Amino acid sequence: MRIDIVNGNVVTGDGESYLEDTSVITQDGLITDLPKIRHVPYRIYSHRVLDAQGGLIMPGLINIHAHVVSFGPLCPGLPRDGAPKERILANLDNHLLQGTTTVLSLDGFNLPFENDAINKLHPVNVKKATLHTPKNIASGDMGVGKRLEGNHRRFTAEEDVASGAVAMGEVGSRATTGATYEKNVRLERPISTSEALALDDAYAAGDDVALVSAMKNAGMDDMTLDNVKKLVKETSVDTLQAAVEAILETIEYAPRLGVPALVHAEPPSFDPLREAARELGSRLVALHVNHRATVDQAVGLAKEVRGYGGFVEVISADHFGAGQLEPGPETAFAMMAEGVVDVLSTDYSGGYHDAVLLLIKKAVEANVISLPQAVRLATSSPGSIVPGLAPDKGLIEPGKVADIIVVDKDDISHVRHVIIGGRIVDEDGRIVV
């Protein structure tokens, strides 16, 4: 099948090229030509012509950091029993409509057949990482509720990689977001992420006055100070230690498995991450370095990790939408301006993550990065950082797989068309499969 995408401008994904008045020809799932012409003549030979209407033609986004996009147990810090099929498919719909054509599931405890099953139900390409190592399993066991059982517990990282897992991850995720889920389960009522983090911060500072204030704000006046300290210790302090041990375990496992380790980064886990980066070099990706870090902390860590040969991820988070985890993009923008970002992804942000294209749009408008550079961070760069994730994808050039998106020129966060493997799967915000 031949598809001609015409009347557009091409951002190739190489970090530099912006080809005006260029069309893209695909044939049988591959990109075959990029004629420097606004309209391709003899359209009779095309099965379908897509009019970009002056918009941008770009590679489909490659997201190396997503959660709740596959069947099976979720990562430490989230429920062990996974999510309903409807929730998973809704999450993948959201990624697709935001221009993502490949995602890497970093929940890590699922089995290959569970990941294969979701790929039969949805057009987005879902690849998997592994957490099937002793320290990661121990970290998962720190939580309340269901523990890993049966094959989910017995399966090994070696078996997982042999079956197609392309990375370790998300390693060390117990160190995140104030263990909000765990606190909610134990309290048997919801508190917000910001309230959970305030409890943790006050406990870590040894500030009882601040802890009492945080308790009041979270509606925990009925609890004693000692009981709240016990709650924080068991849900955040002890689990952080388990996460640290899992991070250090990657020093042994990642080289043996021959895959990169995608490691949780936020200030409480910076030191073990530095140690892992020194040992692993290009096999380490520091995830969401902009999460819960000041500009100086984030830029400093990013420079260290990159100095060891590792890679640095910035997440879109929920700056422009929910704002429950990351109220503003200042740290992300500063890191882009410093040139210390290697990849842009979403993470999960409680299911409220902003589109990566929205973060790119805002960053370009703020003049912290050029459009071609930013697009590279979400396309060809993640594809090269995690070999096996998206072979022959992430670039608009002849011979590459036709994973392509068409977006508005004046608002690149508005995705008009998505093509995966040469097949149109999104028509103006309507999924067609």
Sine and cosine of phi, psi and omega as CSV:
sin_phi,cos_phi,sin_psi,cos_psi,sin_omega,cos_omega
0.00,0.00,0.71,-0.70,0.00,-1.00
-0.95,-0.32,0.75,-0.66,0.10,-0.99
-0.83,-0.55,0.78,-0.62,0.10,-0.99
-0.97,-0.26,0.82,-0.58,0.09,-1.00
-0.96,-0.29,0.91,-0.41,-0.18,-0.98
-0.84,-0.55,0.13,-0.99,0.10,-0.99
0.86,0.51,0.71,0.71,-0.01,-1.00
-0.58,-0.81,-0.06,-1.00,0.05,-1.00
-0.81,-0.58,0.66,-0.75,-0.16,-0.99
-0.97,-0.24,0.81,-0.58,0.21,-0.98
-0.97,-0.23,0.95,-0.32,-0.24,-0.97
-0.96,0.28,-0.39,0.92,-0.07,-1.00
0.99,-0.12,0.02,1.00,-0.01,-1.00
-1.00,0.07,-0.04,1.00,0.02,-1.00
1.00,-0.07,-0.13,0.99,-0.06,-1.00
-0.75,-0.67,-0.67,0.74,-0.23,-0.97
-0.98,0.19,0.71,-0.70,0.15,-0.99
-0.69,-0.72,0.97,-0.25,-0.14,-0.99
-0.98,-0.19,0.95,-0.30,-0.01,-1.00
-0.97,0.24,0.50,-0.87,0.07,-1.00
0.74,0.67,0.79,0.62,-0.03,-1.00
-0.83,-0.56,0.67,-0.74,0.04,-1.00
-0.97,-0.23,0.28,-0.96,0.04,-1.00
-0.79,-0.61,0.80,-0.60,0.02,-1.00
-0.95,-0.32,0.78,-0.63,0.09,-1.00
-0.87,-0.49,0.55,-0.83,0.01,-1.00
-0.61,-0.79,0.85,-0.52,0.07,-1.00
0.79,0.61,0.70,0.71,0.13,-0.99
1.00,0.02,-0.05,1.00,-0.01,-1.00
-0.85,-0.52,0.46,-0.89,0.15,-0.99
-0.98,0.20,0.79,-0.61,-0.07,-1.00
-0.92,-0.38,-0.43,0.90,-0.06,-1.00
-0.33,-0.94,0.48,-0.88,0.09,-1.00
-0.79,-0.61,0.96,0.29,-0.04,-1.00
-0.92,0.39,0.70,-0.71,0.00,-1.00
-0.99,0.17,0.95,0.32,-0.04,-1.00
-0.44,-0.90,0.60,-0.80,-0.05,-1.00
-0.95,0.30,-0.64,0.77,-0.01,-1.00
-0.80,-0.61,0.78,-0.62,-0.02,-1.00
-0.99,0.17,0.80,-0.59,0.01,-1.00
-0.96,0.27,0.20,-0.98,0.06,-1.00
0.84,0.55,0.75,0.66,-0.05,-1.00
-0.92,0.40,-0.07,1.00,0.05,-1.00
-0.87,0.49,-0.41,0.91,-0.04,-1.00
-0.99,0.14,-0.14,0.99,-0.04,-1.00
-1.00,-0.08,0.64,-0.77,0.11,-0.99
-0.97,0.26,-0.48,0.88,-0.02,-1.00
-0.45,-0.89,0.68,-0.74,0.10,-0.99
-0.90,-0.44,0.84,-0.54,0.07,-1.00
-0.98,-0.21,0.83,-0.56,0.04,-1.00
-1.00,-0.01,0.93,-0.38,0.00,-1.00
-0.96,0.28,-0.18,0.98,0.07,-1.00
0.81,0.59,0.68,0.73,0.03,-1.00
0.98,0.18,0.06,1.00,-0.03,-1.00
-0.99,0.13,-0.23,-0.97,-0.07,-1.00
-0.97,-0.26,0.66,-0.75,0.08,-1.00
-0.95,-0.31,0.86,-0.51,-0.13,-0.99
-0.69,-0.73,0.28,-0.96,0.11,-0.99
-0.91,0.41,0.49,-0.87,0.15,-0.99
-0.88,0.47,0.59,-0.81,-0.05,-1.00
-0.95,0.31,0.59,-0.81,0.04,-1.00
-0.91,-0.40,0.92,-0.40,-0.15,-0.99
-0.96,-0.28,0.93,-0.36,-0.06,-1.00
-1.00,0.04,0.10,1.00,-0.10,-0.99
-0.53,-0.85,1.00,-0.02,0.04,-1.00
-0.68,-0.73,0.40,-0.92,0.04,-1.00
-0.75,-0.66,0.36,-0.93,0.04,-1.00
0.83,0.56,0.76,0.65,0.06,-1.00
-0.81,-0.58,0.18,0.98,0.00,-1.00
-0.49,-0.87,0.30,-0.95,0.07,-1.00
-0.95,0.32,0.33,-0.94,0.08,-1.00
0.96,-0.26,0.04,-1.00,-0.05,-1.00
-0.89,0.46,0.50,-0.87,0.04,-1.00
-1.00,-0.03,0.12,-0.99,-0.11,-0.99
-0.96,0.27,0.23,-0.97,0.07,-1.00
-0.79,0.61,0.66,-0.75,-0.04,-1.00
0.99,-0.13,-0.18,0.98,0.05,-1.00
-0.83,-0.56,0.26,-0.96,-0.05,-1.00
-0.84,0.54,0.66,-0.75,-0.03,-1.00
-0.94,0.34,-0.43,0.90,-0.16,-0.99
-1.00,0.01,0.18,0.98,0.12,-0.99
0.98,0.21,-0.21,-0.98,-0.07,-1.00
-0.84,-0.54,0.38,-0.92,0.05,-1.00
-0.89,0.45,0.46,-0.89,0.01,-1.00
-0.82,0.58,-0.65,0.76,-0.04,-1.00
-0.89,0.46,-0.62,0.79,0.01,-1.00
-0.93,0.37,-0.67,0.74,0.01,-1.00
-0.89,0.46,-0.73,0.68,-0.01,-1.00
-0.91,0.41,-0.58,0.81,0.06,-1.00
-0.91,0.42,-0.64,0.77,0.05,-1.00
-0.89,0.45,-0.68,0.74,0.02,-1.00
-0.92,0.38,-0.61,0.80,0.11,-0.99
-0.84,0.54,-0.69,0.72,-0.01,-1.00
-0.88,0.48,-0.72,0.70,0.04,-1.00
-0.87,0.50,-0.71,0.71,-0.03,-1.00
-0.87,0.49,-0.75,0.66,-0.03,-1.00
-0.92,0.39,-0.30,0.95,0.08,-1.00
-1.00,-0.04,0.10,0.99,0.10,-0.99
0.99,-0.12,0.15,0.99,-0.02,-1.00
-1.00,0.00,0.74,-0.67,0.00,-1.00
-0.92,-0.40,-0.31,0.95,0.07,-1.00
-0.67,-0.74,0.73,-0.68,0.09,-1.00
-0.79,-0.62,0.53,-0.85,0.12,-0.99
-0.96,-0.28,0.89,-0.46,0.04,-1.00
-0.98,0.22,0.85,-0.52,-0.02,-1.00
-0.97,-0.26,0.44,0.90,0.11,-0.99
-0.98,0.18,-0.50,0.87,0.35,-0.94
0.97,0.22,-0.36,0.93,-0.05,-1.00
-0.99,-0.15,-0.07,1.00,-0.03,-1.00
-0.97,0.24,0.18,-0.98,-0.04,-1.00
-0.97,-0.25,0.38,-0.92,-0.06,-1.00
-0.81,0.59,-0.65,0.76,-0.04,-1.00
-0.92,0.40,-0.48,0.88,0.03,-1.00
-0.94,0.34,-0.60,0.80,0.05,-1.00
-0.95,0.31,-0.64,0.77,0.06,-1.00
-0.86,0.51,-0.60,0.80,-0.05,-1.00
-0.90,0.44,-0.66,0.75,-0.03,-1.00
-0.94,0.35,-0.52,0.85,0.03,-1.00
-0.93,0.37,-0.33,0.95,0.08,-1.00
-0.99,0.13,-0.22,0.98,-0.08,-1.00
-0.96,-0.29,-0.22,0.98,-0.11,-0.99
-0.57,-0.82,0.58,-0.81,-0.06,-1.00
-0.95,0.30,-0.41,0.91,0.05,-1.00
-0.89,0.46,0.70,-0.71,0.03,-1.00
-0.98,0.21,0.90,-0.44,-0.02,-1.00
-0.95,-0.30,0.90,-0.44,0.10,-0.99
-0.97,-0.26,0.29,-0.96,-0.08,-1.00
-0.84,-0.54,0.45,-0.89,0.17,-0.99
-0.94,-0.33,0.07,-1.00,-0.01,-1.00
-0.81,-0.59,0.58,-0.82,0.17,-0.99
-0.81,-0.59,0.34,0.94,-0.10,-1.00
-0.99,0.12,0.89,0.46,0.07,-1.00
-0.80,-0.61,0.35,-0.94,-0.09,-1.00
-0.84,0.55,-0.73,0.69,-0.07,-1.00
-0.95,0.32,-0.55,0.83,0.06,-1.00
-0.93,0.36,-0.63,0.78,0.05,-1.00
-0.91,0.42,-0.65,0.76,0.04,-1.00
-0.89,0.46,-0.62,0.78,0.04,-1.00
-0.90,0.44,-0.66,0.75,0.05,-1.00
-0.89,0.45,-0.54,0.84,-0.02,-1.00
-0.96,0.29,-0.19,0.98,0.00,-1.00
-0.93,0.37,-0.35,0.94,-0.11,-0.99
-0.99,0.16,0.26,-0.96,0.09,-1.00
-0.99,0.13,0.18,-0.98,0.03,-1.00
0.99,0.13,-0.47,-0.88,-0.10,-0.99
-0.92,0.39,0.63,-0.78,0.15,-0.99
-0.98,-0.20,0.24,-0.97,0.08,-1.00
-0.90,0.43,0.66,-0.75,-0.03,-1.00
-0.69,-0.73,0.29,-0.96,0.12,-0.99
0.84,0.55,-0.68,-0.73,-0.05,-1.00
-0.90,0.44,-0.47,0.88,0.05,-1.00
-0.89,0.45,-0.47,0.88,0.01,-1.00
-1.00,0.01,-0.59,0.80,-0.09,-1.00
-0.99,0.14,-0.42,0.91,-0.05,-1.00
-0.87,0.48,0.59,-0.81,-0.05,-1.00
-0.94,-0.35,0.35,-0.94,0.05,-1.00
-0.88,0.47,-0.59,0.81,0.02,-1.00
-0.89,0.46,-0.69,0.72,0.05,-1.00
-0.90,0.44,-0.62,0.79,-0.05,-1.00
-0.91,0.42,-0.73,0.68,0.00,-1.00
-0.91,0.42,-0.65,0.76,0.05,-1.00
-0.88,0.47,-0.42,0.91,-0.01,-1.00
-1.00,-0.07,0.02,1.00,0.10,-1.00
0.84,-0.54,-0.06,1.00,0.07,-1.00
-0.89,0.45,0.68,-0.73,-0.13,-0.99
-0.95,-0.32,0.00,1.00,-0.03,-1.00
-0.27,-0.96,0.23,-0.97,0.26,-0.97
-0.99,-0.11,0.67,-0.74,0.06,-1.00
0.33,-0.94,0.28,-0.96,-0.12,0.99
-0.99,0.14,0.90,-0.44,-0.04,-1.00
-0.99,0.16,0.74,-0.67,0.08,-1.00
0.99,0.11,0.31,0.95,-0.11,-0.99
-0.96,0.28,-0.16,0.99,0.08,-1.00
-0.90,0.44,-0.26,0.96,-0.08,-1.00
-0.99,0.10,0.30,0.95,-0.21,-0.98
-0.91,-0.42,0.43,-0.90,0.27,-0.96
0.77,0.64,0.58,0.81,0.11,-0.99
0.90,0.43,0.32,0.95,-0.05,-1.00
0.74,0.67,0.73,0.68,-0.10,-1.00
-0.85,0.53,-0.71,0.70,-0.02,-1.00
-0.86,0.51,-0.72,0.69,-0.01,-1.00
-0.88,0.48,-0.68,0.74,0.00,-1.00
-0.90,0.43,-0.66,0.75,0.02,-1.00
-0.88,0.48,-0.67,0.74,0.00,-1.00
-0.89,0.45,-0.71,0.70,-0.06,-1.00
-0.94,0.33,-0.58,0.82,0.01,-1.00
-0.98,0.21,-0.34,0.94,-0.08,-1.00
0.87,0.50,0.54,0.84,0.13,-0.99
-0.29,-0.96,0.43,-0.90,-0.08,-1.00
-0.99,0.12,0.66,-0.75,0.29,-0.96
-0.82,-0.57,0.39,-0.92,-0.07,-1.00
-0.99,0.17,0.26,-0.96,0.05,-1.00
-0.87,0.50,-0.69,0.73,-0.01,-1.00
-0.89,0.45,-0.59,0.81,0.03,-1.00
-0.93,0.36,-0.64,0.77,0.04,-1.00
-0.90,0.43,-0.67,0.75,0.01,-1.00
-0.91,0.41,-0.60,0.80,0.02,-1.00
-0.90,0.43,-0.62,0.78,0.07,-1.00
-0.89,0.46,-0.72,0.70,-0.01,-1.00
-0.89,0.45,-0.70,0.72,-0.04,-1.00
-0.90,0.44,-0.67,0.74,0.01,-1.00
-0.91,0.41,-0.65,0.76,0.03,-1.00
-0.90,0.44,-0.72,0.70,-0.02,-1.00
-0.89,0.45,-0.54,0.84,0.01,-1.00
-0.99,0.15,-0.14,0.99,-0.05,-1.00
0.91,0.41,0.48,0.88,-0.10,-1.00
-0.97,-0.24,0.99,-0.10,-0.04,-1.00
-0.91,0.42,-0.56,0.83,0.01,-1.00
-0.89,0.45,-0.71,0.70,0.02,-1.00
-0.92,0.40,-0.57,0.82,0.00,-1.00
-0.92,0.38,-0.66,0.75,0.05,-1.00
-0.89,0.46,-0.66,0.75,0.03,-1.00
-0.89,0.45,-0.67,0.74,0.02,-1.00
-0.91,0.41,-0.61,0.79,0.06,-1.00
-0.87,0.49,-0.70,0.71,-0.01,-1.00
-0.89,0.45,-0.69,0.72,-0.01,-1.00
-0.90,0.44,-0.49,0.87,-0.01,-1.00
-1.00,-0.01,0.07,1.00,0.01,-1.00
0.94,0.33,0.56,0.83,-0.06,-1.00
-0.93,-0.36,0.51,0.86,-0.02,-1.00
-0.89,0.46,-0.37,0.93,-0.05,-1.00
-0.98,0.18,-0.08,1.00,-0.02,-1.00
-0.98,-0.21,0.46,-0.89,0.07,-1.00
-0.99,0.15,0.35,-0.94,0.02,-1.00
-0.87,0.50,-0.66,0.75,-0.01,-1.00
-0.90,0.43,-0.63,0.78,0.01,-1.00
-0.92,0.39,-0.59,0.81,0.05,-1.00
-0.93,0.37,-0.64,0.76,0.06,-1.00
-0.87,0.49,-0.65,0.76,0.03,-1.00
-0.90,0.44,-0.67,0.74,0.03,-1.00
-0.86,0.50,-0.74,0.68,-0.02,-1.00
-0.90,0.43,-0.68,0.73,-0.02,-1.00
-0.87,0.49,-0.72,0.69,-0.09,-1.00
-0.96,0.27,-0.55,0.84,-0.06,-1.00
-1.00,-0.02,-0.44,0.90,-0.09,-1.00
-0.86,-0.51,-0.74,0.67,-0.08,-1.00
-0.94,0.33,-0.78,0.62,-0.01,-1.00
-0.91,0.42,-0.64,0.77,-0.01,-1.00
-0.94,0.33,-0.51,0.86,0.08,-1.00
-0.88,0.47,-0.67,0.74,0.03,-1.00
-0.88,0.48,-0.64,0.77,0.05,-1.00
-0.90,0.43,-0.61,0.79,0.03,-1.00
-0.92,0.40,-0.64,0.76,0.03,-1.00
-0.87,0.50,-0.70,0.72,0.01,-1.00
-0.89,0.45,-0.59,0.81,0.04,-1.00
-0.93,0.38,-0.62,0.78,0.03,-1.00
-0.89,0.46,-0.71,0.70,-0.02,-1.00
-0.92,0.39,-0.47,0.88,0.04,-1.00
-0.89,0.45,-0.46,0.89,-0.02,-1.00
-0.89,0.45,-0.41,0.91,0.00,-1.00
-0.85,0.52,-0.59,0.81,0.04,-1.00
-0.99,0.10,-0.69,0.73,-0.21,-0.98
-0.98,0.20,-0.69,0.73,-0.11,-0.99
-0.86,0.52,-0.74,0.67,0.05,-1.00
-0.89,0.46,-0.63,0.78,-0.02,-1.00
-0.91,0.42,-0.64,0.76,-0.02,-1.00
-0.98,0.18,-0.37,0.93,-0.01,-1.00
0.97,0.25,0.44,0.90,0.00,-1.00
-0.76,-0.65,0.37,-0.93,0.06,-1.00
-0.96,0.29,0.45,-0.90,0.08,-1.00
-0.97,-0.25,0.85,-0.53,0.03,-1.00
-0.99,-0.15,0.94,-0.35,-0.27,-0.96
-0.90,-0.43,0.74,-0.68,0.06,-1.00
-0.85,0.52,0.71,-0.70,0.04,-1.00
-0.75,-0.66,0.85,-0.53,0.29,-0.96
-0.41,-0.91,0.33,-0.95,-0.20,-0.98
-0.69,0.72,-0.66,0.75,0.00,-1.00
-0.89,0.45,-0.36,0.93,-0.03,-1.00
-0.93,-0.38,0.26,0.97,-0.03,-1.00
-0.90,0.44,-0.67,0.75,-0.09,-1.00
-0.90,0.43,-0.78,0.63,0.05,-1.00
-0.90,0.45,-0.52,0.85,0.04,-1.00
-0.91,0.42,-0.65,0.76,0.06,-1.00
-0.86,0.51,-0.69,0.72,0.00,-1.00
-0.89,0.47,-0.69,0.72,0.03,-1.00
-0.90,0.44,-0.64,0.77,0.01,-1.00
-0.89,0.45,-0.65,0.76,0.02,-1.00
-0.86,0.51,-0.62,0.79,-0.07,-1.00
-1.00,0.09,-0.57,0.82,-0.16,-0.99
-0.99,-0.10,-0.42,0.91,-0.01,-1.00
0.84,0.55,-0.85,-0.53,-0.09,-1.00
-0.95,0.30,-0.06,1.00,0.09,-1.00
-1.00,0.05,0.07,1.00,-0.02,-1.00
-0.90,-0.44,0.72,-0.70,0.15,-0.99
-0.87,-0.49,0.87,-0.50,0.06,-1.00
-1.00,0.08,0.90,-0.43,-0.11,-0.99
-1.00,0.09,0.54,-0.84,0.08,-1.00
0.57,0.82,0.85,0.52,0.00,-1.00
-0.90,0.43,-0.34,0.94,0.06,-1.00
-0.99,0.15,-0.01,1.00,-0.08,-1.00
-0.99,0.13,0.87,-0.49,0.09,-1.00
0.87,0.49,0.34,0.94,-0.02,-1.00
-0.90,-0.44,0.55,-0.84,0.14,-0.99
-0.95,0.31,0.21,-0.98,0.03,-1.00
-0.85,0.53,-0.74,0.67,-0.04,-1.00
-0.89,0.46,-0.68,0.73,0.01,-1.00
-0.88,0.47,-0.73,0.68,-0.08,-1.00
-0.93,0.38,-0.74,0.68,-0.01,-1.00
-0.90,0.44,-0.65,0.76,0.01,-1.00
-0.88,0.47,-0.74,0.68,0.01,-1.00
-0.90,0.43,-0.67,0.75,-0.01,-1.00
-0.86,0.52,-0.68,0.74,0.01,-1.00
-0.91,0.42,-0.62,0.79,0.03,-1.00
-0.90,0.43,-0.77,0.64,-0.03,-1.00
-0.86,0.51,-0.72,0.70,-0.01,-1.00
-0.93,0.37,-0.51,0.86,0.07,-1.00
-0.89,0.45,-0.48,0.88,0.06,-1.00
-1.00,0.07,-0.02,1.00,-0.02,-1.00
0.99,-0.10,0.02,1.00,0.00,-1.00
-0.99,0.15,-0.03,-1.00,-0.06,-1.00
-0.85,-0.53,0.42,-0.91,-0.11,-0.99
-0.82,-0.58,0.79,-0.62,0.04,-1.00
-0.96,-0.27,0.63,-0.78,0.21,-0.98
-0.90,-0.44,0.67,-0.74,0.00,-1.00
-0.97,-0.23,0.46,-0.89,0.06,-1.00
-0.94,0.35,-0.44,0.90,0.02,-1.00
0.80,0.60,-0.58,-0.81,-0.04,-1.00
-0.73,-0.68,0.60,0.80,-0.06,-1.00
-0.81,0.58,-0.71,0.70,-0.20,-0.98
-0.99,-0.17,-0.02,1.00,-0.01,-1.00
-0.86,-0.51,-0.98,-0.19,-0.09,-1.00
-0.90,0.43,-0.64,0.76,0.01,-1.00
0.90,0.43,0.37,0.93,-0.06,-1.00
-0.99,0.10,-0.44,0.90,0.00,-1.00
-0.97,-0.25,-0.73,0.68,-0.08,-1.00
-0.78,-0.62,0.98,-0.18,-0.12,-0.99
-0.92,0.40,-0.40,0.91,-0.04,-1.00
-0.51,-0.86,0.36,-0.93,-0.08,-1.00
-1.00,-0.04,0.23,0.97,-0.14,-0.99
-0.84,0.54,-0.68,0.74,-0.01,-1.00
-0.92,0.39,-0.67,0.74,0.04,-1.00
-0.87,0.49,-0.71,0.70,-0.01,-1.00
-0.90,0.44,-0.66,0.75,-0.01,-1.00
-0.89,0.45,-0.64,0.77,0.01,-1.00
-0.92,0.40,-0.65,0.76,0.06,-1.00
-0.90,0.44,-0.68,0.73,0.00,-1.00
-0.89,0.46,-0.55,0.84,0.02,-1.00
-0.98,0.18,-0.16,0.99,0.00,-1.00
0.95,0.32,0.52,0.85,-0.05,-1.00
-0.93,-0.37,0.40,0.92,0.01,-1.00
-0.92,-0.38,0.73,-0.68,0.01,-1.00
-0.95,-0.31,-0.37,0.93,-0.07,-1.00
-0.40,-0.91,0.58,-0.82,0.08,-1.00
-0.92,-0.40,0.74,-0.67,0.03,-1.00
-0.62,-0.79,-0.07,-1.00,-0.04,-1.00
-0.98,-0.18,-0.60,0.80,-0.33,-0.94
0.87,0.50,-0.52,-0.85,-0.05,-1.00
-0.85,-0.53,-0.66,0.75,0.04,-1.00
0.79,0.62,0.71,0.70,0.02,-1.00
0.91,0.42,0.31,0.95,-0.03,-1.00
1.00,0.00,0.08,1.00,-0.06,-1.00
-0.91,-0.42,0.44,0.90,-0.08,-1.00
-0.90,0.44,0.59,-0.81,0.13,-0.99
-0.95,0.31,0.40,-0.92,0.11,-0.99
-0.92,0.38,0.63,-0.77,0.07,-1.00
-0.86,0.51,-0.62,0.79,0.02,-1.00
-0.90,0.44,-0.50,0.86,0.06,-1.00
-0.93,0.36,-0.67,0.74,0.06,-1.00
-0.88,0.47,-0.67,0.74,0.03,-1.00
-0.88,0.47,-0.72,0.69,0.01,-1.00
-0.83,0.55,-0.75,0.66,-0.03,-1.00
-0.91,0.41,-0.62,0.78,0.00,-1.00
-0.92,0.39,-0.65,0.76,0.03,-1.00
-0.91,0.40,-0.67,0.74,0.04,-1.00
-0.88,0.47,-0.52,0.85,0.02,-1.00
-0.99,0.10,0.01,1.00,0.04,-1.00
0.87,0.49,0.56,0.83,0.05,-1.00
-0.99,-0.11,-0.21,0.98,-0.02,-1.00
-0.30,-0.95,0.47,-0.88,0.05,-1.00
-0.99,0.12,0.35,-0.94,0.01,-1.00
-0.87,0.49,-0.76,0.65,0.01,-1.00
-0.86,0.51,-0.63,0.78,0.02,-1.00
-0.90,0.43,-0.70,0.72,-0.03,-1.00
-0.91,0.41,-0.65,0.76,0.01,-1.00
-0.89,0.46,-0.61,0.79,0.03,-1.00
-0.85,0.52,-0.62,0.79,-0.05,-1.00
-0.92,0.40,-0.28,0.96,-0.01,-1.00
-0.92,-0.40,0.08,1.00,-0.07,-1.00
-0.74,-0.67,-1.00,0.07,-0.08,-1.00
-0.94,0.34,-0.54,0.84,-0.04,-1.00
-0.90,0.43,-0.80,0.60,0.04,-1.00
-0.87,0.50,-0.54,0.84,0.03,-1.00
-0.90,0.44,-0.53,0.85,0.01,-1.00
-1.00,0.08,-0.48,0.88,-0.03,-1.00
-0.94,0.34,-0.59,0.81,0.02,-1.00
-0.90,-0.44,1.00,0.07,0.01,-1.00
-0.84,0.54,0.65,-0.76,-0.02,-1.00
1.00,-0.06,-0.24,0.97,-0.02,-1.00
-0.96,0.29,-0.73,0.68,-0.09,-1.00
-0.55,-0.84,0.92,0.38,-0.04,-1.00
-0.85,0.53,0.72,-0.69,0.05,-1.00
0.86,0.50,0.51,0.86,0.06,-1.00
-0.80,-0.60,0.17,-0.99,0.09,-1.00
1.00,-0.08,0.00,1.00,0.04,-1.00
-0.68,-0.73,0.57,-0.82,0.15,-0.99
-0.99,-0.11,1.00,-0.10,0.06,-1.00
-0.36,-0.93,0.46,-0.89,-0.03,-1.00
-0.83,0.56,0.68,-0.74,0.01,-1.00
0.99,-0.13,-0.30,0.95,0.01,-1.00
-0.99,0.12,0.39,-0.92,0.05,-1.00
-0.90,0.44,0.64,-0.77,-0.06,-1.00
-0.99,0.13,0.92,0.38,0.24,-0.97
-0.99,-0.16,0.96,-0.27,-0.23,-0.97
-0.66,-0.75,0.57,-0.82,0.14,-0.99
-0.81,-0.59,0.48,-0.88,0.09,-1.00
-0.87,-0.49,0.82,-0.58,-0.05,-1.00
-0.79,-0.61,0.32,-0.95,0.04,-1.00
-0.93,0.38,0.61,-0.79,-0.01,-1.00
-0.92,0.39,-0.64,0.77,-0.06,-1.00
-1.00,0.05,-0.18,0.98,0.05,-1.00
-0.50,-0.87,1.00,0.03,-0.12,-0.99
-0.93,0.36,-0.19,0.98,0.06,-1.00
-0.98,0.20,-0.15,0.99,0.06,-1.00
-1.00,-0.05,0.97,-0.24,-0.03,-1.00
-1.00,0.02,0.82,-0.57,-0.04,-1.00
-0.99,-0.12,-0.60,0.80,0.00,-1.00
-0.60,-0.80,0.55,-0.83,0.15,-0.99
-0.77,-0.63,0.76,-0.65,0.06,-1.00
-0.87,-0.49,0.77,-0.64,0.05,-1.00
-0.83,-0.56,0.86,-0.51,0.00,-1.00
0.86,0.51,0.55,0.84,0.02,-1.00
0.99,0.17,0.18,0.98,-0.01,-1.00
-0.88,-0.48,0.77,-0.64,0.01,-1.00
-0.95,0.30,0.83,-0.55,-0.03,-1.00
-0.85,-0.53,-0.12,0.99,0.05,-1.00
-0.63,-0.78,0.85,-0.53,0.03,-1.00
-0.88,-0.48,0.98,-0.19,0.06,-1.00
0.79,0.61,0.76,0.65,0.07,-1.00
0.99,0.13,0.15,0.99,0.02,-1.00
-0.88,-0.47,0.89,-0.46,-0.03,-1.00
-0.96,0.28,0.79,-0.62,-0.04,-1.00
-0.83,-0.56,0.98,-0.20,0.03,-1.00
-0.67,-0.74,0.00,0.00,0.00,0.00
